[in-house]
Amino acid sequence: VQLMESGGGFVEPGGSLRLSCTISGFSLSTNAMSWARQAPGKGLEWVAAIYDNGSTFYWLDSAQGRFTISKDNVKKMIFLQMNNLEPDDTGVYYCSRGDYHGPLGQGTQVIVSS
């Protein structure tokens, strides 16, 4: 089982980023996936989940209306489209197998700053 995130970077407030996670060793058609993040000096918080049937749930209230989780079962990838980014969105973003508190990938850094 492998999870590999990409797409992080530096962006100014109000900007957008699209994070990707490529998985191997299991199927997205039978597994939920999620994104979590860890801000500097803070604990891990779950952001959003997508289920095997494609339904979604946003754990993070501040993500509602700004972030969109999606997936491509064939390409074995999940995505997190993040719009209107804020400095508080800075952190390391992880994809995870399962909808909550599952195993994490190595993470991708997101920095939102002017």
Secondary structure, DSSP 8 states (H G I E B T S, - for coil): -EEEEE--EEE-TT--EEEEEEEESS-TTS--EEEEEE-TTS-EEEEEEE-TTS-EEE--GGGTTTEEEEEETTTTEEEEEE-S--GGG-EEEEEEESSSS--B-S-EEEEE--
